[in-house]
């Protein structure tokens, strides 16, 4: 498993049957219909960073509390990261995509940093 920074971590498995670009054109990877991780977040006026760490190429497809989709692929090598300078309170639905040759079901550590 890739090195993971200090944060709140959850283990998930990447992939699914839906092309991320069908959710939003800027998204990459194959994701599941159901998010792998759901984060209930209470904002305090500061940032929120959601990252995924794996030995394979993964992406993030995140629906924020306002319903808007945020996507990323390869911010830190093959690891994606989505961040908000001023995060909203509410539920973040996090889909972890398998990109390119990444096998469906590859283990991923999803990290949340405030």
TIDO-109417 format. One record per atom (N, C-alpha, C): atom name; residue in three letters; x, y, z. Coordinates in Angstrom, 3 decimals, padded with zeros to 6 digits, always signed. Example, Ala and Ser with C-alpha at 12.3 -4.5 7.8 and 13.67 -1.06 7.14 Angstrom:
! residues 2
{site = N	code = ala	u = +013.190	v = -005.690	w = +007.800}
{site = CA	code = ala	u = +012.300	v = -004.500	w = +007.800}
{site = C	code = ala	u = +013.200	v = -003.300	w = +007.800}
{site = N	code = ser	u = +012.850	v = -002.250	w = +007.080}
{site = CA	code = ser	u = +013.670	v = -001.060	w = +007.140}
{site = C	code = ser	u = +012.900	v = +000.030	w = +007.870}
END
This chain:
! residues 114
{site = N	code = unk	u = +000.850	v = -001.181	w = +000.000}
{site = CA	code = unk	u = +000.000	v = +000.000	w = +000.000}
{site = C	code = unk	u = +000.892	v = +001.240	w = +000.000}
{site = N	code = unk	u = +000.465	v = +002.289	w = -000.655}
{site = CA	code = unk	u = +001.213	v = +003.537	w = -000.739}
{site = C	code = unk	u = +001.284	v = +004.204	w = +000.629}
{site = N	code = unk	u = +002.276	v = +005.073	w = +000.794}
{site = CA	code = unk	u = +002.424	v = +005.825	w = +002.038}
{site = C	code = unk	u = +001.263	v = +006.809	w = +002.172}
{site = N	code = unk	u = +000.658	v = +006.852	w = +003.360}
{site = CA	code = unk	u = -000.522	v = +007.680	w = +003.600}
{site = C	code = unk	u = -000.208	v = +008.703	w = +004.674}
{site = N	code = unk	u = -000.528	v = +010.001	w = +004.454}
{site = CA	code = unk	u = -000.267	v = +011.009	w = +005.475}
{site = C	code = unk	u = -001.177	v = +010.841	w = +006.684}
{site = N	code = unk	u = -000.823	v = +011.501	w = +007.783}
{site = CA	code = unk	u = -001.628	v = +011.466	w = +008.993}
{site = C	code = unk	u = -002.952	v = +012.174	w = +008.750}
{site = N	code = unk	u = -004.048	v = +011.469	w = +009.008}
{site = CA	code = unk	u = -005.379	v = +012.004	w = +008.768}
{site = C	code = unk	u = -006.389	v = +010.999	w = +009.301}
{site = N	code = unk	u = -007.639	v = +011.169	w = +008.941}
{site = CA	code = unk	u = -008.678	v = +010.183	w = +009.231}
{site = C	code = unk	u = -008.745	v = +009.283	w = +008.004}
{site = N	code = unk	u = -008.513	v = +007.990	w = +008.171}
{site = CA	code = unk	u = -008.409	v = +007.085	w = +007.032}
{site = C	code = unk	u = -009.485	v = +006.010	w = +007.063}
{site = N	code = unk	u = -009.934	v = +005.619	w = +005.855}
{site = CA	code = unk	u = -010.889	v = +004.546	w = +005.666}
{site = C	code = unk	u = -010.383	v = +003.693	w = +004.512}
{site = N	code = unk	u = -010.444	v = +002.373	w = +004.645}
{site = CA	code = unk	u = -010.070	v = +001.500	w = +003.543}
{site = C	code = unk	u = -011.301	v = +001.224	w = +002.688}
{site = N	code = unk	u = -011.125	v = +001.311	w = +001.370}
{site = CA	code = unk	u = -012.208	v = +001.050	w = +000.421}
{site = C	code = unk	u = -011.622	v = +000.262	w = -000.747}
{site = N	code = unk	u = -012.464	v = -000.028	w = -001.729}
{site = CA	code = unk	u = -012.024	v = -000.761	w = -002.914}
{site = C	code = unk	u = -012.483	v = -000.002	w = -004.144}
{site = N	code = unk	u = -011.546	v = +000.264	w = -005.060}
{site = CA	code = unk	u = -011.826	v = +001.086	w = -006.229}
{site = C	code = unk	u = -012.611	v = +000.328	w = -007.289}
{site = N	code = unk	u = -013.308	v = +001.095	w = -008.102}
{site = CA	code = unk	u = -013.904	v = +000.549	w = -009.304}
{site = C	code = unk	u = -015.399	v = +000.379	w = -009.270}
{site = N	code = unk	u = -015.923	v = -000.014	w = -010.439}
{site = CA	code = unk	u = -017.352	v = -000.226	w = -010.628}
{site = C	code = unk	u = -017.653	v = -000.346	w = -012.102}
{site = N	code = unk	u = -018.925	v = -000.282	w = -012.431}
{site = CA	code = unk	u = -019.376	v = -000.486	w = -013.815}
{site = C	code = unk	u = -019.739	v = +000.796	w = -014.548}
{site = N	code = unk	u = -019.584	v = +001.958	w = -013.897}
{site = CA	code = unk	u = -019.998	v = +003.235	w = -014.494}
{site = C	code = unk	u = -018.768	v = +004.056	w = -014.859}
{site = N	code = unk	u = -018.730	v = +004.548	w = -016.080}
{site = CA	code = unk	u = -017.642	v = +005.423	w = -016.511}
{site = C	code = unk	u = -017.819	v = +006.774	w = -015.818}
{site = N	code = unk	u = -016.804	v = +007.209	w = -015.054}
{site = CA	code = unk	u = -016.880	v = +008.469	w = -014.327}
{site = C	code = unk	u = -017.236	v = +009.659	w = -015.210}
{site = N	code = unk	u = -016.806	v = +009.629	w = -016.475}
{site = CA	code = unk	u = -017.088	v = +010.754	w = -017.369}
{site = C	code = unk	u = -018.574	v = +010.865	w = -017.705}
{site = N	code = unk	u = -019.369	v = +009.813	w = -017.438}
{site = CA	code = unk	u = -020.817	v = +009.906	w = -017.654}
{site = C	code = unk	u = -021.494	v = +010.657	w = -016.505}
{site = N	code = unk	u = -020.791	v = +010.793	w = -015.375}
{site = CA	code = unk	u = -021.307	v = +011.559	w = -014.238}
{site = C	code = unk	u = -020.996	v = +013.040	w = -014.436}
{site = N	code = unk	u = -019.747	v = +013.321	w = -014.776}
{site = CA	code = unk	u = -019.301	v = +014.681	w = -015.103}
{site = C	code = unk	u = -018.165	v = +014.519	w = -016.117}
{site = N	code = unk	u = -018.140	v = +015.350	w = -017.129}
{site = CA	code = unk	u = -017.177	v = +015.173	w = -018.219}
{site = C	code = unk	u = -015.726	v = +015.245	w = -017.762}
{site = N	code = unk	u = -015.453	v = +015.887	w = -016.629}
{site = CA	code = unk	u = -014.075	v = +015.999	w = -016.145}
{site = C	code = unk	u = -013.647	v = +014.806	w = -015.292}
{site = N	code = unk	u = -014.547	v = +013.848	w = -015.066}
{site = CA	code = unk	u = -014.233	v = +012.702	w = -014.216}
{site = C	code = unk	u = -013.597	v = +011.571	w = -015.021}
{site = N	code = unk	u = -012.773	v = +010.773	w = -014.336}
{site = CA	code = unk	u = -012.092	v = +009.644	w = -014.967}
{site = C	code = unk	u = -012.307	v = +008.391	w = -014.139}
{site = N	code = unk	u = -012.097	v = +007.249	w = -014.759}
{site = CA	code = unk	u = -012.132	v = +005.976	w = -014.053}
{site = C	code = unk	u = -013.503	v = +005.338	w = -014.048}
{site = N	code = unk	u = -013.500	v = +004.068	w = -013.714}
{site = CA	code = unk	u = -014.729	v = +003.291	w = -013.583}
{site = C	code = unk	u = -015.132	v = +003.298	w = -012.111}
{site = N	code = unk	u = -016.360	v = +003.740	w = -011.835}
{site = CA	code = unk	u = -016.848	v = +003.865	w = -010.459}
{site = C	code = unk	u = -018.119	v = +003.045	w = -010.276}
{site = N	code = unk	u = -018.473	v = +002.826	w = -009.016}
{site = CA	code = unk	u = -019.714	v = +002.132	w = -008.707}
{site = C	code = unk	u = -020.883	v = +003.091	w = -008.603}
{site = N	code = unk	u = -022.077	v = +002.546	w = -008.699}
{site = CA	code = unk	u = -023.284	v = +003.353	w = -008.555}
{site = C	code = unk	u = -023.414	v = +003.893	w = -007.135}
{site = N	code = unk	u = -023.002	v = +003.101	w = -006.167}
{site = CA	code = unk	u = -023.049	v = +003.492	w = -004.759}
{site = C	code = unk	u = -021.670	v = +003.979	w = -004.335}
{site = N	code = unk	u = -021.595	v = +005.100	w = -003.626}
{site = CA	code = unk	u = -020.278	v = +005.575	w = -003.180}
{site = C	code = unk	u = -019.611	v = +004.574	w = -002.246}
{site = N	code = unk	u = -018.290	v = +004.446	w = -002.364}
{site = CA	code = unk	u = -017.552	v = +003.570	w = -001.458}
{site = C	code = unk	u = -017.496	v = +004.144	w = -000.046}
{site = N	code = unk	u = -017.486	v = +005.475	w = +000.049}
{site = CA	code = unk	u = -017.390	v = +006.141	w = +001.349}
{site = C	code = unk	u = -018.383	v = +007.301	w = +001.376}
{site = N	code = unk	u = -019.053	v = +007.458	w = +002.508}
{site = CA	code = unk	u = -019.926	v = +008.612	w = +002.730}
{site = C	code = unk	u = -019.399	v = +009.332	w = +003.958}
{site = N	code = unk	u = -019.116	v = +010.619	w = +003.798}
{site = CA	code = unk	u = -018.567	v = +011.431	w = +004.876}
{site = C	code = unk	u = -019.594	v = +012.465	w = +005.313}
{site = N	code = unk	u = -020.002	v = +012.412	w = +006.578}
{site = CA	code = unk	u = -020.846	v = +013.456	w = +007.163}
{site = C	code = unk	u = -019.897	v = +014.444	w = +007.820}
{site = N	code = unk	u = -019.876	v = +015.656	w = +007.298}
{site = CA	code = unk	u = -018.869	v = +016.637	w = +007.694}
{site = C	code = unk	u = -019.525	v = +017.877	w = +008.269}
{site = N	code = unk	u = -019.016	v = +018.357	w = +009.395}
{site = CA	code = unk	u = -019.452	v = +019.618	w = +009.975}
{site = C	code = unk	u = -018.353	v = +020.642	w = +009.739}
{site = N	code = unk	u = -018.665	v = +021.640	w = +008.950}
{site = CA	code = unk	u = -017.685	v = +022.661	w = +008.593}
{site = C	code = unk	u = -017.464	v = +023.631	w = +009.737}
{site = N	code = unk	u = -016.268	v = +024.150	w = +009.810}
{site = CA	code = unk	u = -015.912	v = +025.149	w = +010.810}
{site = C	code = unk	u = -015.294	v = +026.372	w = +010.142}
{site = N	code = unk	u = -015.478	v = +026.483	w = +008.820}
{site = CA	code = unk	u = -014.969	v = +027.627	w = +008.071}
{site = C	code = unk	u = -013.607	v = +027.395	w = +007.459}
{site = N	code = unk	u = -013.076	v = +026.195	w = +007.596}
{site = CA	code = unk	u = -011.750	v = +025.870	w = +007.080}
{site = C	code = unk	u = -011.806	v = +024.886	w = +005.920}
{site = N	code = unk	u = -010.649	v = +024.329	w = +005.580}
{site = CA	code = unk	u = -010.546	v = +023.452	w = +004.420}
{site = C	code = unk	u = -010.964	v = +022.014	w = +004.711}
{site = N	code = unk	u = -011.177	v = +021.282	w = +003.637}
{site = CA	code = unk	u = -011.359	v = +019.839	w = +003.663}
{site = C	code = unk	u = -010.607	v = +019.279	w = +002.468}
{site = N	code = unk	u = -009.797	v = +018.245	w = +002.707}
{site = CA	code = unk	u = -009.058	v = +017.574	w = +001.640}
{site = C	code = unk	u = -009.430	v = +016.099	w = +001.676}
{site = N	code = unk	u = -009.836	v = +015.573	w = +000.534}
{site = CA	code = unk	u = -010.132	v = +014.146	w = +000.394}
{site = C	code = unk	u = -009.134	v = +013.586	w = -000.607}
{site = N	code = unk	u = -008.395	v = +012.558	w = -000.201}
{site = CA	code = unk	u = -007.379	v = +011.936	w = -001.044}
{site = C	code = unk	u = -007.580	v = +010.440	w = -001.075}
{site = N	code = unk	u = -007.036	v = +009.791	w = -002.098}
{site = CA	code = unk	u = -007.039	v = +008.331	w = -002.175}
{site = C	code = unk	u = -005.622	v = +007.870	w = -002.467}
{site = N	code = unk	u = -005.198	v = +006.818	w = -001.764}
{site = CA	code = unk	u = -003.837	v = +006.297	w = -001.896}
{site = C	code = unk	u = -003.887	v = +004.809	w = -002.217}
{site = N	code = unk	u = -003.212	v = +004.430	w = -003.300}
{site = CA	code = unk	u = -003.188	v = +003.043	w = -003.733}
{site = C	code = unk	u = -001.927	v = +002.804	w = -004.547}
{site = N	code = unk	u = -001.583	v = +001.535	w = -004.742}
{site = CA	code = unk	u = -000.460	v = +001.172	w = -005.609}
{site = C	code = unk	u = -000.867	v = +001.242	w = -007.081}
{site = N	code = unk	u = -002.169	v = +001.311	w = -007.355}
{site = CA	code = unk	u = -002.692	v = +001.367	w = -008.719}
{site = C	code = unk	u = -003.199	v = +002.778	w = -009.022}
{site = N	code = unk	u = -003.551	v = +003.011	w = -010.278}
{site = CA	code = unk	u = -004.061	v = +004.306	w = -010.715}
{site = C	code = unk	u = -005.538	v = +004.417	w = -010.352}
{site = N	code = unk	u = -005.862	v = +005.376	w = -009.492}
{site = CA	code = unk	u = -007.241	v = +005.584	w = -009.059}
{site = C	code = unk	u = -007.662	v = +007.025	w = -009.275}
{site = N	code = unk	u = -008.944	v = +007.273	w = -009.174}
{site = CA	code = unk	u = -009.498	v = +008.623	w = -009.302}
{site = C	code = unk	u = -010.527	v = +008.840	w = -008.202}
{site = N	code = unk	u = -010.906	v = +010.090	w = -008.006}
{site = CA	code = unk	u = -011.976	v = +010.438	w = -007.077}
{site = C	code = unk	u = -013.105	v = +011.125	w = -007.827}
{site = N	code = unk	u = -014.323	v = +010.725	w = -007.535}
{site = CA	code = unk	u = -015.534	v = +011.350	w = -008.050}
{site = C	code = unk	u = -016.386	v = +011.625	w = -006.812}
{site = N	code = unk	u = -016.452	v = +012.894	w = -006.410}
{site = CA	code = unk	u = -017.060	v = +013.262	w = -005.129}
{site = C	code = unk	u = -018.254	v = +014.181	w = -005.368}
{site = N	code = unk	u = -019.386	v = +013.806	w = -004.774}
{site = CA	code = unk	u = -020.549	v = +014.687	w = -004.792}
{site = C	code = unk	u = -020.582	v = +015.437	w = -003.476}
{site = N	code = unk	u = -020.479	v = +016.766	w = -003.554}
{site = CA	code = unk	u = -020.489	v = +017.631	w = -002.371}
{site = C	code = unk	u = -021.926	v = +017.815	w = -001.867}
{site = N	code = unk	u = -022.086	v = +018.361	w = -000.665}
{site = CA	code = unk	u = -023.428	v = +018.560	w = -000.103}
{site = C	code = unk	u = -024.356	v = +019.401	w = -000.982}
{site = N	code = unk	u = -023.788	v = +020.293	w = -001.803}
{site = CA	code = unk	u = -024.620	v = +021.125	w = -002.675}
{site = C	code = unk	u = -025.040	v = +020.397	w = -003.950}
{site = N	code = unk	u = -024.652	v = +019.105	w = -004.103}
{site = CA	code = unk	u = -025.027	v = +018.318	w = -005.272}
{site = C	code = unk	u = -024.032	v = +018.383	w = -006.412}
{site = N	code = unk	u = -023.088	v = +019.290	w = -006.336}
{site = CA	code = unk	u = -022.086	v = +019.453	w = -007.397}
{site = C	code = unk	u = -021.045	v = +018.329	w = -007.328}
{site = N	code = unk	u = -020.562	v = +017.903	w = -008.505}
{site = CA	code = unk	u = -019.554	v = +016.848	w = -008.601}
{site = C	code = unk	u = -018.165	v = +017.447	w = -008.721}
{site = N	code = unk	u = -017.208	v = +016.871	w = -008.002}
{site = CA	code = unk	u = -015.803	v = +017.266	w = -008.046}
{site = C	code = unk	u = -014.984	v = +016.015	w = -008.375}
{site = N	code = unk	u = -014.047	v = +016.146	w = -009.297}
{site = CA	code = unk	u = -013.295	v = +014.982	w = -009.748}
{site = C	code = unk	u = -011.806	v = +015.288	w = -009.790}
{site = N	code = unk	u = -011.009	v = +014.226	w = -009.629}
{site = CA	code = unk	u = -009.569	v = +014.374	w = -009.766}
{site = C	code = unk	u = -008.942	v = +013.030	w = -010.079}
{site = N	code = unk	u = -007.840	v = +013.114	w = -010.808}
{site = CA	code = unk	u = -007.035	v = +011.950	w = -011.147}
{site = C	code = unk	u = -005.579	v = +012.413	w = -011.172}
{site = N	code = unk	u = -004.718	v = +011.720	w = -010.468}
{site = CA	code = unk	u = -003.262	v = +011.904	w = -010.574}
{site = C	code = unk	u = -002.694	v = +013.218	w = -010.040}
{site = N	code = unk	u = -003.176	v = +013.716	w = -008.920}
{site = CA	code = unk	u = -002.582	v = +014.911	w = -008.318}
{site = C	code = unk	u = -001.217	v = +014.613	w = -007.714}
{site = N	code = unk	u = -001.109	v = +013.483	w = -007.021}
{site = CA	code = unk	u = +000.146	v = +013.073	w = -006.380}
{site = C	code = unk	u = +000.587	v = +011.758	w = -007.019}
{site = N	code = unk	u = +001.294	v = +011.812	w = -008.133}
{site = CA	code = unk	u = +001.609	v = +010.594	w = -008.875}
{site = C	code = unk	u = +000.306	v = +010.042	w = -009.426}
{site = N	code = unk	u = -000.015	v = +008.787	w = -009.089}
{site = CA	code = unk	u = -001.274	v = +008.181	w = -009.534}
{site = C	code = unk	u = -002.397	v = +008.365	w = -008.517}
{site = N	code = unk	u = -002.139	v = +009.126	w = -007.447}
{site = CA	code = unk	u = -003.123	v = +009.317	w = -006.373}
{site = C	code = unk	u = -003.915	v = +010.607	w = -006.572}
{site = N	code = unk	u = -005.250	v = +010.525	w = -006.481}
{site = CA	code = unk	u = -006.092	v = +011.719	w = -006.653}
{site = C	code = unk	u = -006.315	v = +012.473	w = -005.344}
{site = N	code = unk	u = -006.684	v = +013.749	w = -005.483}
{site = CA	code = unk	u = -007.013	v = +014.581	w = -004.318}
{site = C	code = unk	u = -008.018	v = +015.648	w = -004.754}
{site = N	code = unk	u = -009.032	v = +015.849	w = -003.918}
{site = CA	code = unk	u = -010.018	v = +016.919	w = -004.109}
{site = C	code = unk	u = -009.993	v = +017.759	w = -002.848}
{site = N	code = unk	u = -009.904	v = +019.084	w = -003.002}
{site = CA	code = unk	u = -009.874	v = +019.924	w = -001.807}
{site = C	code = unk	u = -010.735	v = +021.166	w = -001.959}
{site = N	code = unk	u = -011.232	v = +021.604	w = -000.814}
{site = CA	code = unk	u = -012.023	v = +022.826	w = -000.706}
{site = C	code = unk	u = -011.332	v = +023.716	w = +000.306}
{site = N	code = unk	u = -011.127	v = +024.985	w = -000.044}
{site = CA	code = unk	u = -010.528	v = +025.933	w = +000.904}
{site = C	code = unk	u = -011.488	v = +026.248	w = +002.042}
{site = N	code = unk	u = -012.771	v = +026.354	w = +001.715}
{site = CA	code = unk	u = -013.812	v = +026.562	w = +002.714}
{site = C	code = unk	u = -014.879	v = +025.509	w = +002.457}
{site = N	code = unk	u = -014.834	v = +024.448	w = +003.240}
{site = CA	code = unk	u = -015.738	v = +023.322	w = +003.039}
{site = C	code = unk	u = -017.138	v = +023.619	w = +003.548}
{site = N	code = unk	u = -018.114	v = +022.925	w = +002.962}
{site = CA	code = unk	u = -019.507	v = +023.032	w = +003.386}
{site = C	code = unk	u = -019.821	v = +021.923	w = +004.380}
{site = N	code = unk	u = -020.766	v = +022.175	w = +005.255}
{site = CA	code = unk	u = -021.287	v = +021.108	w = +006.108}
{site = C	code = unk	u = -022.229	v = +020.246	w = +005.282}
{site = N	code = unk	u = -022.258	v = +018.974	w = +005.618}
{site = CA	code = unk	u = -023.180	v = +018.069	w = +004.943}
{site = C	code = unk	u = -022.523	v = +016.759	w = +004.577}
{site = N	code = unk	u = -023.170	v = +016.048	w = +003.664}
{site = CA	code = unk	u = -022.719	v = +014.717	w = +003.265}
{site = C	code = unk	u = -021.942	v = +014.773	w = +001.965}
{site = N	code = unk	u = -020.753	v = +014.181	w = +001.990}
{site = CA	code = unk	u = -019.897	v = +014.030	w = +000.805}
{site = C	code = unk	u = -019.960	v = +012.574	w = +000.382}
{site = N	code = unk	u = -020.381	v = +012.319	w = -000.855}
{site = CA	code = unk	u = -020.467	v = +010.961	w = -001.393}
{site = C	code = unk	u = -019.239	v = +010.719	w = -002.255}
{site = N	code = unk	u = -018.420	v = +009.763	w = -001.846}
{site = CA	code = unk	u = -017.092	v = +009.584	w = -002.440}
{site = C	code = unk	u = -017.023	v = +008.266	w = -003.206}
{site = N	code = unk	u = -016.831	v = +008.379	w = -004.512}
{site = CA	code = unk	u = -016.624	v = +007.223	w = -005.383}
{site = C	code = unk	u = -015.144	v = +007.176	w = -005.724}
{site = N	code = unk	u = -014.522	v = +005.999	w = -005.582}
{site = CA	code = unk	u = -013.122	v = +005.826	w = -005.940}
{site = C	code = unk	u = -013.087	v = +005.024	w = -007.236}
{site = N	code = unk	u = -012.527	v = +005.641	w = -008.280}
{site = CA	code = unk	u = -012.499	v = +005.000	w = -009.584}
{site = C	code = unk	u = -011.232	v = +004.211	w = -009.831}
{site = N	code = unk	u = -011.356	v = +003.172	w = -010.639}
{site = CA	code = unk	u = -010.209	v = +002.418	w = -011.147}
{site = C	code = unk	u = -009.916	v = +002.967	w = -012.540}
{site = N	code = unk	u = -008.667	v = +003.399	w = -012.770}
{site = CA	code = unk	u = -008.291	v = +004.057	w = -014.018}
{site = C	code = unk	u = -007.336	v = +003.173	w = -014.815}
{site = N	code = unk	u = -007.526	v = +003.168	w = -016.139}
{site = CA	code = unk	u = -006.607	v = +002.456	w = -017.018}
{site = C	code = unk	u = -006.527	v = +000.978	w = -016.694}
{site = N	code = unk	u = -005.326	v = +000.518	w = -016.390}
{site = CA	code = unk	u = -005.098	v = -000.902	w = -016.112}
{site = C	code = unk	u = -005.386	v = -001.288	w = -014.664}
{site = N	code = unk	u = -005.842	v = -000.347	w = -013.851}
{site = CA	code = unk	u = -006.135	v = -000.663	w = -012.445}
{site = C	code = unk	u = -007.271	v = -001.677	w = -012.387}
{site = N	code = unk	u = -007.069	v = -002.721	w = -011.629}
{site = CA	code = unk	u = -008.076	v = -003.766	w = -011.501}
{site = C	code = unk	u = -009.233	v = -003.295	w = -010.634}
{site = N	code = unk	u = -010.443	v = -003.720	w = -010.977}
{site = CA	code = unk	u = -011.598	v = -003.452	w = -010.137}
{site = C	code = unk	u = -011.343	v = -004.089	w = -008.778}
{site = N	code = unk	u = -011.715	v = -003.432	w = -007.727}
{site = CA	code = unk	u = -011.573	v = -003.993	w = -006.391}
{site = C	code = unk	u = -010.209	v = -003.811	w = -005.770}
{site = N	code = unk	u = -009.343	v = -002.988	w = -006.386}
{site = CA	code = unk	u = -008.027	v = -002.732	w = -005.806}
{site = C	code = unk	u = -008.211	v = -001.978	w = -004.482}
{site = N	code = unk	u = -007.478	v = -002.360	w = -003.415}
{site = CA	code = unk	u = -007.631	v = -001.657	w = -002.140}
{site = C	code = unk	u = -007.083	v = -000.236	w = -002.205}
{site = N	code = unk	u = -007.797	v = +000.660	w = -001.540}
{site = CA	code = unk	u = -007.465	v = +002.085	w = -001.535}
{site = C	code = unk	u = -007.665	v = +002.605	w = -000.117}
{site = N	code = unk	u = -006.774	v = +003.493	w = +000.334}
{site = CA	code = unk	u = -007.001	v = +004.206	w = +001.582}
{site = C	code = unk	u = -007.530	v = +005.592	w = +001.212}
{site = N	code = unk	u = -008.729	v = +005.908	w = +001.691}
{site = CA	code = unk	u = -009.325	v = +007.222	w = +001.477}
{site = C	code = unk	u = -009.044	v = +008.030	w = +002.738}
{site = N	code = unk	u = -008.400	v = +009.195	w = +002.562}
{site = CA	code = unk	u = -007.978	v = +010.026	w = +003.687}
{site = C	code = unk	u = -008.741	v = +011.347	w = +003.679}
{site = N	code = unk	u = -009.122	v = +011.798	w = +004.888}
{site = CA	code = unk	u = -009.821	v = +013.070	w = +005.067}
{site = C	code = unk	u = -008.947	v = +013.941	w = +005.956}
{site = N	code = unk	u = -008.604	v = +015.133	w = +005.479}
{site = CA	code = unk	u = -007.796	v = +016.053	w = +006.276}
{site = C	code = unk	u = -008.511	v = +017.375	w = +006.382}
{site = N	code = unk	u = -008.564	v = +017.918	w = +007.577}
{site = CA	code = unk	u = -009.215	v = +019.219	w = +007.789}
{site = C	code = unk	u = -008.168	v = +020.281	w = +007.930}
END
